[in-house]
Amino acid sequence: MFSRYKKSEGAGPKVTVPTPTEATVQATPTRPAAKPAADSATVDKELKRRQKLEEIRSELHHRLLDNLNLAALDDAPEKELKAEIASICSEGLEEMAIVLNKEERQTLHAELFDEVTGLGPLEPLLKDESINDILVNGPNRVFVERSGKLELTSTRFKDEKHLLRIIDKIVSAVGRRVDESNPYVDARLKDGSRFNAMVPPIAVDGSLVSIRKFKKEKLGIEDLVQFGAFSEEMAAYLQAAVACRLNVIVSGGTGSGKTTTLNALSSFIDNSERILTIEDTAELQLQQVHVGRMESRPANVEGKGAVSQRDCLRNALRMRPDRIIVGETRGEEVIDMLQAMNTGHDGSMTTIHANSARDGVSRLENMIAMAGIEMPIKAVRAQISSAVNLIVQASRLQDGSRRMVSITEITGMEGDVISMQEVFRYQRLGLQPDGKIIGQFTPLGVRSHYSERFKQWGYDLPASIYEPVAAE
């Protein structure tokens, strides 16, 4: 059957698979006693069943590797390949004298198909649209994030070698390697998802893997307003700010939605402008016509060939951009970013890690200091105050929801201090019994420092959007 996917006779040594001692996967049911004992027996039975299925899957996987012509799999139609795997599995189960029901067979075939063509146990998680992050702490503990909350899954790897094989499969596809001499790696999956792994001896209790899944459908401003990330008044204000080419920084912690917010804000950029994006891992999904995308590159095995975000940014300045968007500023590229904002590239945007707008300004100062540039603190702050117009603070709250908790304008300098004014804020009002946060977005009654600029660009925002809202 489908012989072109099978190895020719004599292509490799034949592996003799030992027949399991049990004739079937089903364990003999125990006589129910007291309820706790019955529950314990059910758990033990399920655990033994899963362990037995894992042993069978491992043995059949060895058979598949021995029988399939792996070089021909890339061009094989999915339907034919699944049928071939099912055929080899059926033959193997007959030889091993193991009987499985229909559901178990289908599950086994799907797992083996993922093992041969995909990323094994991770494949179903990658296909689940409700999952944002996949976090692996060793072969037996796989967590996922749904709606901002972490939960432990039933997904398991056979052992550490199985997990390492999946990691190696991912990194080898992008020309990287990970081993004891190079125990950590950053990579990108085929669908654009961010992948990071650390292996022993650095990872003490088994390899650590984190996958930030790439969203195929870009969330727009309307979607974020509907989800409660910010209010319609804030959306109107941000539309005017981006269209009028204010320089915007999106600040927030890990997983707070900074990149999602940056994507949404970019939708307000006019289609006639030339935009260049610079990222460590390409995640931005801009919809404009004239977009040039750049991605930094780490050094190769020999320690050569690295291209930093700063290298990309310096070259971008020579490519006549109207706007420059840096996915995340976290190093010496900050000085080039601020200079770009100050030298005719108005409307540029980036993200930084910080817990508030004031912390964000302090972080910019620290990054300039880390770049090795010796400048008086007053000159540094003057550079920041003239370059950055707006700081949008994103946050992931304790109930897992993501909110734009503050919009702050930088209005200039007062002596040696950068002056700022908060225009919008998310106010927490209480907590529901189910743990959901009760709150509302409210203006703070401060008229925008850039109101005249908005008018000049045709965005005459009504004064009512700045009026405070009484707490309900």
Order of alpha helices (4+ residues) and beta strands (2+ residues): alpha-alpha-alpha-alpha-beta-beta-beta-alpha-beta-beta-beta-alpha-alpha-beta-alpha-beta-beta-alpha-beta-alpha-beta-alpha-alpha-beta-beta-beta-beta-alpha
